[in-house]
Amino acid sequence: MKYLVTGGCGFVGSNLSAEVLRRGEQLYVFDNLSRAGSTQNLAWLRGQGEFEFFHGDVRSRHDIDRAVELVKPDVVFHLAGQVAMTTSVEQPFKDFEINAMGTVSVLEAVRKHCPEAAILYSSTNKVYGDLEDLRYNELETRYECVDYPKGLPETLPLDFSTPYGCSKGAADQYVRDYHRMYGLKTVVFRHSSMYGGGQYPTFDQGWVGWFTMQALRTKEDPNHRFTVAGNGKQVRDLLHAEDVVRLYFSAAERIDTVAGGVYNVGGGVQNAFSIQELLDQLSAELHVDLVPEHLEARRRDQKVFVASNDMIEGAVSWVPRVKPEVGVKTLMGWLSTYRSV
Ligand SMILES: NC(=O)c1ccc[n+]([C@@H]2O[C@H](COP(=O)([O-])OP(=O)(O)OC[C@H]3O[C@@H](n4cnc5c(N)ncnc54)[C@H](O)[C@@H]3O)[C@@H](O)[C@H]2O)c1
């Protein structure tokens, strides 16, 4: 089997790429190496096995068309993306060109050169907007969504908001529609928060990694200061990279069942944490006091996003296995060394 992973040097992409190599399948990685840490991930991947690397940009139709034409993959994991909401607000054209146009270029290249390929796309919970019309309780350490205590389903109305939400949402709908219009075997995963090794967190992307890093820094220097946007009661369900990898391969193996599907995917109710609760856990683990400065809440930030995994669990017999209590411990180990090459 030939796997093409766009964004294969990013967090999710490098974990999926490593799994392709582990399975002894043929790997082709496409990435423009723009993300901090992507060159380290590429070097690390090179140590995992043989593969071909395309240093290309999804904004270039030529780059992506050439790669797809040369490889004619059986499976495309499309992860290349502009991933920060804050960047999208500052540079909406760039965000649109990478996320929306880049995705159409991937779809068109597959339609032209290998229409039988499976295409799995990583969308986002942001396609549902800020969800302010739902009812919430404010508890001591977290918000709770009164209307959906078992997680949010795919039947929520779409409400693209922020340039990132719009560009990812447009891509999400193109991926879905290329199944209906052209019969491509596409799947959309609407992700909540993913974490694990290979993620080089920044203050505006990868919050579990970011706050874990702040806790490690505070351990080294008790005067270290960091900020939290809002009151820290925002809740997300955490999905570990190992579970993400199992999901993508399970879906690719059952592509005829899931093609055309759109699935909310996350750690689910059992693996939901607020920022405050993560800080409390890190504090207990590392024996440090973590007292962040609170900033204004981010515009259009969701109070709670916890996915209902019912649809995806039914479709591919997949359930998240890694508990955040365990996953965050291994993440600490990874962040302490970063990916050494
Ligand atoms: N990590 C999360 O929690 C999360 C949540 C929801 C959705 N997603 C989506 O999952 C995908 C992967 O996320 P991630 O966390 O691995 O991000 P990441 O930033 O670690 O990886 C993205 C990769 O894409 C590459 N890239 C960026 N622009 C490119 C371009 N123009 N051409 C080619 N390559 C380009 C980067 O260099 C990087 O290696 C993204 O599309 C993101 O929107 C992630």
The ligand as an SDF file (V2000), in Angstrom:
LIG
                    3D

 44 48  0  0  0  0  0  0  0  0999 V2000
   -3.7000   19.2200   16.8610 N   0  0  0  0  0  0  0  0  0  0  0  0
   -4.9640   19.3950   17.1190 C   0  0  0  0  0  0  0  0  0  0  0  0
   -5.3850   19.3580   18.2780 O   0  0  0  0  0  0  0  0  0  0  0  0
   -5.9490   19.5980   15.9810 C   0  0  0  0  0  0  0  0  0  0  0  0
   -7.2980   19.8180   16.2710 C   0  0  0  0  0  0  0  0  0  0  0  0
   -8.2080   19.9820   15.2290 C   0  0  0  0  0  0  0  0  0  0  0  0
   -7.7680   19.8850   13.9120 C   0  0  0  0  0  0  0  0  0  0  0  0
   -6.4510   19.6830   13.6480 N   0  0  0  0  0  0  0  0  0  0  0  0
   -6.0220   19.6170   12.2480 C   0  0  0  0  0  0  0  0  0  0  0  0
   -5.1650   18.4960   12.0550 O   0  0  0  0  0  0  0  0  0  0  0  0
   -4.1570   18.8060   11.0800 C   0  0  0  0  0  0  0  0  0  0  0  0
   -2.8030   18.4510   11.6540 C   0  0  0  0  0  0  0  0  0  0  0  0
   -2.6050   19.1840   12.8450 O   0  0  0  0  0  0  0  0  0  0  0  0
   -1.2400   19.1410   13.6390 P   0  0  0  0  0  0  0  0  0  0  0  0
   -1.5460   19.4180   15.0510 O   0  0  0  0  0  0  0  0  0  0  0  0
   -0.4720   17.9300   13.2560 O   0  0  0  0  0  0  0  0  0  0  0  0
   -0.5240   20.4360   13.0370 O   0  0  0  0  0  0  0  0  0  0  0  0
    1.0180   20.7110   12.7290 P   0  0  0  0  0  0  0  0  0  0  0  0
    1.1800   22.1780   12.5770 O   0  0  0  0  0  0  0  0  0  0  0  0
    1.8920   20.0140   13.7120 O   0  0  0  0  0  0  0  0  0  0  0  0
    1.2070   19.9910   11.3180 O   0  0  0  0  0  0  0  0  0  0  0  0
    0.8520   20.5870   10.1050 C   0  0  0  0  0  0  0  0  0  0  0  0
    1.9650   20.3240    9.1020 C   0  0  0  0  0  0  0  0  0  0  0  0
    1.5940   20.9370    7.8680 O   0  0  0  0  0  0  0  0  0  0  0  0
    2.7280   21.5850    7.3150 C   0  0  0  0  0  0  0  0  0  0  0  0
    2.2310   22.6910    6.4890 N   0  0  0  0  0  0  0  0  0  0  0  0
    1.7140   23.8790    6.8880 C   0  0  0  0  0  0  0  0  0  0  0  0
    1.4190   24.6400    5.8290 N   0  0  0  0  0  0  0  0  0  0  0  0
    1.7370   23.8960    4.7360 C   0  0  0  0  0  0  0  0  0  0  0  0
    1.6710   24.1500    3.3440 C   0  0  0  0  0  0  0  0  0  0  0  0
    1.2350   25.3180    2.8800 N   0  0  0  0  0  0  0  0  0  0  0  0
    2.0850   23.1820    2.4910 N   0  0  0  0  0  0  0  0  0  0  0  0
    2.5660   21.9950    2.9670 C   0  0  0  0  0  0  0  0  0  0  0  0
    2.6710   21.7160    4.2650 N   0  0  0  0  0  0  0  0  0  0  0  0
    2.2550   22.6480    5.1430 C   0  0  0  0  0  0  0  0  0  0  0  0
    3.5280   22.0740    8.5230 C   0  0  0  0  0  0  0  0  0  0  0  0
    4.8940   22.2920    8.2260 O   0  0  0  0  0  0  0  0  0  0  0  0
    3.3220   20.9290    9.5010 C   0  0  0  0  0  0  0  0  0  0  0  0
    4.3530   19.9690    9.3820 O   0  0  0  0  0  0  0  0  0  0  0  0
   -4.3310   20.2830   10.7490 C   0  0  0  0  0  0  0  0  0  0  0  0
   -4.9780   20.4080    9.5040 O   0  0  0  0  0  0  0  0  0  0  0  0
   -5.1980   20.8350   11.8590 C   0  0  0  0  0  0  0  0  0  0  0  0
   -6.0210   21.8970   11.4260 O   0  0  0  0  0  0  0  0  0  0  0  0
   -5.5320   19.5270   14.6400 C   0  0  0  0  0  0  0  0  0  0  0  0
  1  2  1  0
  2  3  2  0
  2  4  1  0
  4  5  1  0
  4 44  2  0
  5  6  2  0
  6  7  1  0
  7  8  2  0
  8  9  1  0
  8 44  1  0
  9 10  1  0
  9 42  1  0
 10 11  1  0
 11 12  1  0
 11 40  1  0
 12 13  1  0
 13 14  1  0
 14 15  2  0
 14 16  1  0
 14 17  1  0
 17 18  1  0
 18 19  2  0
 18 20  1  0
 18 21  1  0
 21 22  1  0
 22 23  1  0
 23 24  1  0
 23 38  1  0
 24 25  1  0
 25 26  1  0
 25 36  1  0
 26 27  1  0
 26 35  1  0
 27 28  2  0
 28 29  1  0
 29 30  1  0
 29 35  2  0
 30 31  1  0
 30 32  2  0
 32 33  1  0
 33 34  2  0
 34 35  1  0
 36 37  1  0
 36 38  1  0
 38 39  1  0
 40 41  1  0
 40 42  1  0
 42 43  1  0
M  CHG  2   8   1  16  -1
M  END
$$$$
